[in-house]
Amino acid sequence: MLQLSIFLENAKGRLAEVVSLLAELKVNLRALSLADTKDFGVLRIIVDNPELTTEKLRERKVVVSLTHVWVLKVPDRTGGLAEVLNQLVKHDVVIEYMYAFVEKENEQARVVIRAQDQAVMEKAMRELNLPLL
């Protein structure tokens, strides 16, 4: 799956501006994460049409990049995430970052993972047969 990473200045109202722009463009946010440093933040989002959304944002002079991530279905229960992560560790997967969201309709958790080595992650996913979104 493709994730958009939007770079934001750490300034009052900047996040609201970008989220409002996404609403104006009729983009449905499926998941998001915001990380910050002293000078800027990185808004990571999952949307229905990442390529088109990226194009529209770039037309509006928003600094955005596309990144390949994995979205796994994880049992929404105590220990569900730990089980999945322990399986990935056994297959030498190193996680750069991750964030999660819950899909209320199916009462399942979803975990967005950016792996350090995509080939290692792909092999692990194949061997473990973990459910993907």
C-alpha angles and dihedrals in degrees: 000000000000122000126196118227111199118192114219132186113237093249134132111273097005094117091048090050093054095044089049090050090052089051091049089052088051093242115161111217109219096177138352143186129187122203124176143198128188095279107025146011134225117222109198115194140175114213137172097252109024098173095051092043091051091051093050092048092049089052085058091051095252114151104235138155135189120234131184112239136167121238111201129190109233127187108259095228139093109296095010094118093042091055093053094045092048090053091051092049090055087056093051095251113160113200118215093189142332142186134185143215135181125236102215095194092064096021091232129134121232122205121199111209131188107197123205091227115032094195092055090048092048091051091048092049091051094048096042095041090216115180115257130199 
